[in-house]
Amino acid sequence: MLTQALLIDDSRSVLNFLQRHIEAEGLVEATTFLDPVEALACAGKRMFDLALVDYEMPHMDGITFIRAFRALPGCADIPIAMITSRQTDDVKMEALQAGATDFLPKQPQSVEMTVRLRNLVRLGIAARKQNDRAADLASAVAAATQKLAEREEEIILRLALAVEYRDNDTGEHTLRVARYSRIIAEQLGLPARLCRDIYLAAPLHDVGKVAIPDNILLKPGKLTEEEMAVIRTHATIGERILADSSCELIQLGGQIAAGHHERWDGAGYPHGLKADEIPIAARVVAVADVFDALTTRRPYKEPMPLEVARGYLVEHKGRQFDPACVEAFLSRWREVVEIAAGQRATPYQKSGATITPAIEQKMGNCPDVDHSREAVAAC
């Protein structure tokens, strides 16, 4: 690809000379302008590898042009030379301060003009190669970052699947809670990245159940107070499992695991936090988790009708739940109904961040068998 040069001079004869000279070796393609204002407009729409501009022109002098050119996106480091017959120190200093790379004497046949022009072309070619290498490096870094993000998401998926298999519920509860949580986070107006992360980390809310004995976790009948006390330890166990991770998603999962059974009024567990002391991600997931537990069939209960569960959330907002989270959830009720009916299975889109749909594809293929009685019992 030819090096692209922008030439601006109010003399057609000078422009023609510069174009012939700069294109002589077949390495450069020049775009010429008599009007610096038009040239600047063009530079704002396409990229050039180098520029030559006359000092004295109508409408805009060369120094003013250089300042405006340097302010354009991607033009800060492009070589630009000013053509002038005025070689005074004041003019040179002002041009250098404006961003000029070099000066060309307005003497078309001079040896100095020829040498400086050749050097400027070489500098433009070198700058372009450097920019291309920088772009390649940025692309490689972006690809590596995306790969790392996908691996983090897979870690979340694997941990969540382990918990769901442990609890005889192989995916659908976890996925619905993630979707409900996404709705709440978005409607609260949380930053797009945080909405995405809550969606991905929500499946870890019950990771601590891996340490609950089978005879309690899988008991078909009503739990005793002692057994409920054991069940409740899953919050602190989950917090310990996910603590001290260098991965931000795992850290967020730890906040959710520890805090999704805290209550707005401070009567929850494990730390008795209240109101804004509870991390926002945990407050979001608390609403999503309880709603799903209420509205799905379990071996020990029939599902609660959606409207009845909605009434439960309204009745308990300000006590069990963050009122803002409940209002955010109910404000998108149609989507909630679609998720509950299994009609909404689109991957995360609204954050503007690209993520792999693995968490939905892999977990969405699993049957829904059972989930914790504990979320229902805590209601």
C-alpha positions in Angstrom: 0.0 0.0 0.0 1.4 3.4 -1.0 2.3 6.0 1.6 -0.4 8.7 1.7 0.8 12.3 1.6 -1.3 15.5 2.1 0.1 18.5 0.2 -1.3 22.1 0.8 -0.1 25.2 -1.0 -2.0 28.1 -2.6 0.3 27.9 -5.7 -0.7 25.3 -8.3 2.8 25.2 -9.8 4.4 24.5 -6.4 1.8 21.7 -5.7 2.5 20.1 -9.1 6.2 20.2 -8.4 5.8 18.7 -4.9 3.5 16.0 -6.2 5.9 15.0 -9.1 8.8 15.0 -6.7 7.2 13.1 -3.9 5.7 10.4 -6.2 8.8 10.0 -8.3 9.9 6.7 -6.7 6.5 5.1 -6.8 6.2 4.8 -3.0 3.9 7.7 -2.3 0.4 8.8 -3.4 -0.2 12.5 -2.9 -3.5 14.3 -2.4 -3.3 18.0 -3.1 -5.2 21.1 -1.9 -5.0 24.8 -2.7 -7.4 25.6 0.2 -6.1 24.6 3.7 -9.6 24.6 5.1 -10.7 21.9 2.6 -7.4 20.0 3.3 -8.2 20.0 7.0 -11.7 18.7 6.4 -10.3 15.9 4.3 -7.7 15.0 7.0 -10.6 14.7 9.4 -12.1 11.9 7.3 -9.1 9.9 6.1 -5.6 9.1 7.4 -2.4 10.4 5.9 1.1 9.3 6.6 2.8 12.7 6.1 1.8 16.3 5.3 3.4 19.3 3.7 1.9 22.7 4.2 2.7 26.2 2.9 3.3 28.9 5.5 1.5 31.9 3.8 -1.9 31.0 2.5 -5.4 32.7 2.4 -8.0 31.7 5.0 -5.5 29.9 7.2 -1.7 30.1 7.6 0.5 27.1 7.8 1.1 27.3 11.6 -2.7 27.5 12.3 -3.2 24.5 10.0 -0.6 22.5 11.8 -2.2 23.2 15.2 -5.6 22.1 13.9 -4.1 19.1 12.1 -2.4 17.9 15.3 -5.7 18.1 17.1 -7.4 15.6 14.8 -7.7 12.0 16.0 -4.6 9.9 14.9 -2.7 12.9 13.6 -0.6 13.7 16.7 2.5 11.8 15.5 2.3 12.1 11.7 5.3 13.9 10.1 4.4 17.3 8.9 6.7 19.9 7.2 6.1 23.5 6.7 7.1 25.1 3.3 8.3 28.6 3.7 10.7 31.2 2.3 10.7 32.9 5.7 13.4 31.1 7.7 13.4 33.4 10.7 13.9 32.0 14.2 10.5 33.3 15.3 8.6 31.6 12.5 10.5 28.3 13.1 10.0 28.4 16.8 6.2 29.0 16.4 5.9 26.3 13.9 7.8 23.8 16.1 5.6 24.7 19.0 2.6 24.1 16.8 3.8 20.6 16.0 5.9 20.9 12.8 8.4 18.1 12.2 10.6 19.9 9.7 10.9 22.9 7.3 11.2 22.9 3.5 12.7 25.9 1.7 10.4 27.4 -1.0 13.1 26.8 -3.6 11.9 24.0 -5.9 15.2 23.2 -7.4 17.3 23.3 -4.3 19.3 20.3 -3.1 18.2 20.9 0.4 14.5 20.7 -0.7 15.2 17.4 -2.4 17.1 15.8 0.6 14.6 17.0 3.2 11.6 15.8 1.1 13.2 12.4 0.7 13.9 12.2 4.5 10.3 13.2 5.2 8.9 10.5 3.0 11.2 7.9 4.8 10.0 9.2 8.1 6.4 8.9 7.0 7.0 5.3 5.9 8.7 4.5 9.2 5.9 6.1 11.2 3.3 4.1 9.3 5.1 0.8 9.9 5.4 1.7 13.6 1.6 2.5 13.7 0.8 -0.8 12.0 2.9 -2.7 14.5 1.2 -0.9 17.3 -2.2 -1.7 15.8 -1.2 -5.4 15.5 0.0 -5.4 19.1 -3.2 -3.8 20.3 -5.2 -6.4 18.4 -3.1 -9.2 19.9 -3.6 -7.8 23.4 -7.4 -7.5 22.8 -7.5 -11.1 21.6 -5.6 -12.2 24.7 -7.8 -10.2 27.0 -10.9 -11.7 25.4 -9.4 -15.2 25.8 -8.7 -14.5 29.5 -12.3 -13.2 30.0 -13.6 -16.4 28.4 -11.6 -18.5 30.7 -12.8 -16.5 33.7 -16.4 -17.1 32.5 -15.7 -20.8 32.2 -14.4 -20.9 35.7 -17.7 -19.4 36.9 -19.6 -21.9 34.8 -17.8 -24.9 36.1 -18.1 -23.9 39.7 -21.8 -23.2 39.3 -22.4 -26.5 37.5 -20.6 -28.3 40.3 -22.9 -26.8 42.9 -26.1 -27.4 40.9 -25.2 -31.1 40.4 -24.5 -31.3 44.1 -28.0 -30.0 44.8 -29.7 -32.2 42.2 -30.5 -29.0 40.1 -28.3 -29.2 37.0 -28.6 -25.6 35.7 -31.9 -24.0 35.1 -32.3 -22.3 38.6 -28.8 -20.9 38.2 -29.5 -19.6 34.8 -32.8 -18.0 35.7 -31.2 -16.3 38.7 -28.5 -14.9 36.5 -31.1 -13.5 34.0 -33.3 -12.0 36.7 -30.2 -10.5 38.3 -29.2 -8.9 35.0 -32.7 -7.3 34.6 -32.4 -5.8 38.1 -28.9 -4.5 37.6 -29.7 -2.9 34.3 -32.9 -1.3 35.6 -31.0 0.1 38.6 -28.8 1.9 36.1 -25.6 0.2 37.3 -22.5 0.6 35.0 -22.7 -1.8 32.0 -19.6 -3.7 33.1 -21.0 -4.3 36.6 -24.3 -5.5 35.0 -22.4 -8.0 33.0 -20.3 -9.1 35.9 -23.3 -9.6 38.2 -24.9 -11.7 35.4 -21.8 -13.9 35.2 -21.1 -14.1 39.0 -24.7 -14.7 40.1 -24.5 -18.4 39.5 -22.0 -18.7 42.3 -24.4 -17.6 45.0 -24.8 -21.1 46.4 -21.3 -22.4 45.9 -20.9 -23.0 49.6 -23.4 -25.8 49.4 -20.7 -28.1 48.3 -19.8 -28.5 52.0 -23.3 -29.3 53.2 -23.8 -33.0 54.0 -26.0 -35.0 51.7 -28.4 -36.1 54.4 -29.3 -32.4 55.0 -28.9 -30.9 51.5 -30.9 -33.7 49.8 -33.4 -34.4 52.5 -36.9 -34.7 51.0 -38.8 -33.7 54.1 -38.9 -30.6 56.3 -35.6 -29.6 57.9 -35.1 -29.3 61.6 -33.8 -26.1 63.2 -30.4 -27.7 63.6 -30.4 -28.8 60.0 -31.4 -25.3 58.9 -28.5 -23.9 60.9 -26.2 -26.2 58.9 -27.7 -25.1 55.6 -27.2 -21.4 56.5 -23.4 -22.0 56.8 -23.3 -22.2 53.0 -23.1 -18.4 52.9 -19.9 -18.1 54.9 -18.4 -21.3 53.3 -19.0 -19.8 49.8 -17.4 -16.6 50.9 -14.3 -18.5 52.1 -14.2 -20.5 48.9 -14.1 -17.4 46.7 -12.1 -15.1 49.0 -8.8 -13.6 48.1 -9.1 -14.3 44.3 -7.2 -12.0 41.9 -10.1 -12.4 39.5 -12.7 -9.6 39.8 -15.5 -11.9 38.8 -14.6 -14.4 41.5 -14.4 -11.5 44.0 -17.8 -10.4 43.1 -19.1 -14.0 43.4 -17.7 -14.0 46.9 -19.7 -10.9 47.8 -22.8 -12.5 46.4 -22.3 -15.8 48.1 -21.7 -14.1 51.4 -24.5 -11.5 51.2 -27.4 -12.9 49.2 -29.2 -14.0 52.5 -28.7 -10.7 54.3 -31.8 -8.7 54.8 -32.5 -5.0 54.2 -33.7 -4.7 57.8 -30.6 -6.4 59.2 -32.3 -9.6 60.3 -30.5 -11.8 57.7 -27.3 -13.9 57.9 -24.4 -14.5 58.1 -23.2 -11.0 59.2 -26.5 -9.2 60.0 -25.8 -6.5 57.5 -28.5 -4.1 56.7 -29.5 -1.6 53.9 -26.5 -0.2 52.0 -24.1 -2.2 54.2 -25.0 -5.2 51.9 -23.1 -5.1 48.6 -25.4 -4.1 45.8 -24.7 -7.3 43.8 -25.8 -9.4 46.8 -29.0 -7.3 47.2 -29.7 -7.8 43.5 -29.3 -11.6 43.6 -31.3 -11.9 46.8 -34.4 -10.8 45.0 -33.7 -13.0 42.0 -32.9 -16.1 44.1 -36.0 -15.9 46.3 -38.3 -15.2 43.4 -37.1 -18.2 41.5 -37.3 -20.4 44.6 -40.9 -19.3 45.2 -42.1 -19.9 41.6 -40.6 -23.2 40.8 -41.7 -26.7 41.7 -39.7 -28.6 44.3 -40.2 -32.1 45.7 -41.4 -30.5 49.0 -43.7 -27.8 47.5 -45.7 -26.7 44.5 -44.7 -23.6 42.6 -46.2 -20.3 43.8 -48.1 -18.4 41.0 -46.1 -15.6 39.6 -48.5 -12.9 40.7 -48.5 -14.3 44.2 -44.7 -14.3 44.3 -44.8 -10.7 42.9 -47.0 -9.8 45.8 -44.6 -11.4 48.2 -41.7 -9.2 46.9 -43.9 -6.1 47.2 -44.9 -7.0 50.8 -41.4 -7.6 51.9 -39.5 -4.8 50.2 -38.0 -2.5 52.8 -37.8 -5.5 55.2 -36.3 -8.5 53.5 -35.3 -6.8 50.2 -33.8 -3.6 48.9 -36.9 -1.6 47.8 -35.0 -0.3 44.7 -34.1 -3.8 43.6 -37.7 -5.0 43.9 -39.0 -2.0 41.9 -36.4 -2.5 39.3 -37.4 -6.2 39.0 -41.1 -5.5 38.8 -40.7 -2.7 36.3 -39.7 -5.3 33.7 -42.3 -7.8 34.6 -43.0 -9.0 31.0 -39.4 -10.1 30.7 -39.6 -11.8 34.1 -42.6 -13.8 33.0 -40.9 -14.8 29.8 -37.8 -16.0 31.7 -40.0 -17.9 34.2 -41.8 -19.6 31.3 -38.5 -20.5 29.6 -39.2 -18.3 26.6 -36.3 -15.9 27.0 -32.8 -17.4 26.5 -30.8 -14.7 24.8 -27.2 -14.2 25.9 -26.1 -11.0 27.6 -26.3 -8.2 25.1 -27.1 -4.8 26.7 -23.7 -4.1 28.3 -22.0 -3.5 25.0 -19.3 -6.0 26.1 -18.8 -9.1 24.1 -19.0 -12.4 26.1 -19.2 -16.0 25.1 -22.7 -17.5 25.4 -21.3 -20.7 26.9 -22.9 -20.1 30.3 -26.4 -20.1 28.7 -25.7 -22.8 26.1 -24.2 -25.3 28.4 -26.5 -24.7 31.3 -29.6 -24.2 29.3 -29.4 -27.8 28.1 -29.7 -29.2 31.6 -33.0 -30.3 33.2 -34.3 -28.5 36.3 -34.6 -31.1 39.1 -34.4 -29.4 42.5 -33.1 -26.3 44.3 -32.6 -25.3 47.8 -35.5 -25.3 50.3 -33.4 -22.8 52.2 -34.2 -19.9 50.0 -37.9 -20.6 50.5 -37.6 -21.4 54.1 -35.8 -18.0 54.6 -38.8 -16.2 53.2 
